[in-house]
Amino acid sequence: MLMNIWVKDTASGHVHQVGTDPHDSLEMFHGVVHYVNMQCMEGTLGGGYEFVEAPDVDDYVSVTPDELMINRKLLHKDLQAKLEKADFLRNRRIDNDR
């Protein structure tokens, strides 16, 4: 069974399907599934987002499970590159301070 999961940003009111933004992530905490926006680290656990019923889907972009996996892989690849760059710059600064 394929499920479309939708969340609403409680601050802006923006509704989107989980997986259409590369920062989307579903995580399990204590046996409960929560949505997390990996960019701002807000989610359903902290109240920044809430799960909502699917709106009239003609007005929204929909994604396949394969696209969800690609988005997740791209997010992790981007995060890894940023961490490596930060580590490189930190080591370079330490070397320059010596």
Secondary structure, 3 states (H helix, E strand, C coil): CCCCCEEEECCCCCEEECCCCCCEEEEEECCEEEEEECCCCEECCCCCEEEECCCCHHHCCCCCHHHHHHHHHHHHHHHHHHHHHHHHHHHHHHHHHC
